[in-house]
Amino acid sequence: MSPETAGTAVAGVELPQTPEVTEPAHAPELYDADTLTALLQVADLSLTPEWQGLLLATLTDLQPALHRLRALELGETPPATAFDPRWS
């Protein structure tokens, strides 16, 4: 949902306002080279150093998005495991 559509009605349903989430002054790094190496060993994956570097860069780029997701208040939202497509 884009900021332009937040708080507007679509097909008769009012869309919620997106809460403002601020980034912390210094978010702890979730991934570093040692952590990635350990995760790859646990998953029994072998990647070349070049691919490991690309994966680490991608994970680092995703960190702000992960922080924003963790900061959202879910309220009464049921977990995704409770979804039954027959209800739709």
WOQUISUL-V32102 format. One record per residue. N is the residue number from 1. RES is the residue in one small letter. PSI is psi in degrees with one decimal (none if undefined). OMEGA is omega in whole degrees, 0 to 359 (NA if undefined). D_FIRST is the distance of its C-alpha to the first C-alpha in Angstrom with 2 decimals. Layout:
n->[N N]
res->[RES RES]
psi->[PSI PSI]
omega->[OMEGA OMEGA]
d_first->[D_FIRST D_FIRST]
This chain:
n->[1 2 3 4 5 6 7 8 9 10 11 12 13 14 15 16 17 18 19 20 21 22 23 24 25 26 27 28 29 30 31 32 33 34 35 36 37 38 39 40 41 42 43 44 45 46 47 48 49 50 51 52 53 54 55 56 57 58 59 60 61 62 63 64 65 66 67 68 69 70 71 72 73 74 75 76 77 78 79 80 81 82 83 84 85 86 87 88]
res->[m s p e t a g t a v a g v e l p q t p e v t e p a h a p e l y d a d t l t a l l q v a d l s l t p e w q g l l l a t l t d l q p a l h r l r a l e l g e t p p a t a f d p r w s]
psi->[129.5 158.6 -27.2 -30.2 -11.7 134.1 7.4 164.6 132.6 122.9 37.4 3.4 127.5 123.5 139.8 154.3 140.9 122.8 146.5 126.8 123.1 144.9 141.8 157.8 -41.3 102.3 135.0 142.0 126.9 -30.1 136.3 177.3 -40.0 -42.0 -43.5 -42.0 -43.1 -42.8 -39.9 -37.0 -43.1 -39.5 -1.2 45.4 137.7 123.3 147.8 157.6 -33.7 -46.2 -36.2 -41.4 -42.5 -42.0 -42.2 -40.7 -41.1 -45.7 -38.6 -39.0 -30.2 -16.0 -44.9 -37.4 -39.9 -39.3 -42.9 -38.8 -41.6 -26.5 -12.7 138.7 120.5 -20.9 -124.8 19.4 122.4 152.5 154.6 -24.9 -15.0 -2.2 132.5 112.4 -17.5 -17.0 -22.2 none]
omega->[180 179 181 183 181 179 178 180 176 181 177 180 179 178 181 174 177 181 176 178 180 177 176 180 177 178 179 178 178 186 170 185 181 179 179 178 179 179 179 178 179 181 181 177 175 179 175 178 179 180 177 178 178 179 179 178 179 179 178 178 180 185 178 178 178 178 180 178 181 183 182 174 183 179 184 181 179 178 182 180 180 183 176 185 178 180 185 NA]
d_first->[0.00 3.78 6.67 8.16 6.45 6.71 10.13 10.59 11.97 10.95 14.09 15.66 13.30 12.20 8.73 9.66 9.77 8.66 12.24 13.82 15.29 18.26 19.90 23.44 26.28 27.28 25.30 27.80 27.71 26.77 28.45 31.66 34.17 36.25 33.40 32.19 35.80 36.20 33.05 34.26 37.68 36.43 34.43 37.56 35.78 37.61 35.86 37.64 37.35 35.36 32.72 32.76 32.05 29.08 27.68 28.29 26.54 23.44 23.47 24.00 21.03 18.78 20.25 17.98 14.87 17.07 18.12 14.70 14.15 17.68 17.27 14.71 16.62 16.20 18.56 19.69 17.30 19.79 20.11 18.97 22.70 22.99 20.77 23.00 21.67 24.55 22.88 20.27]
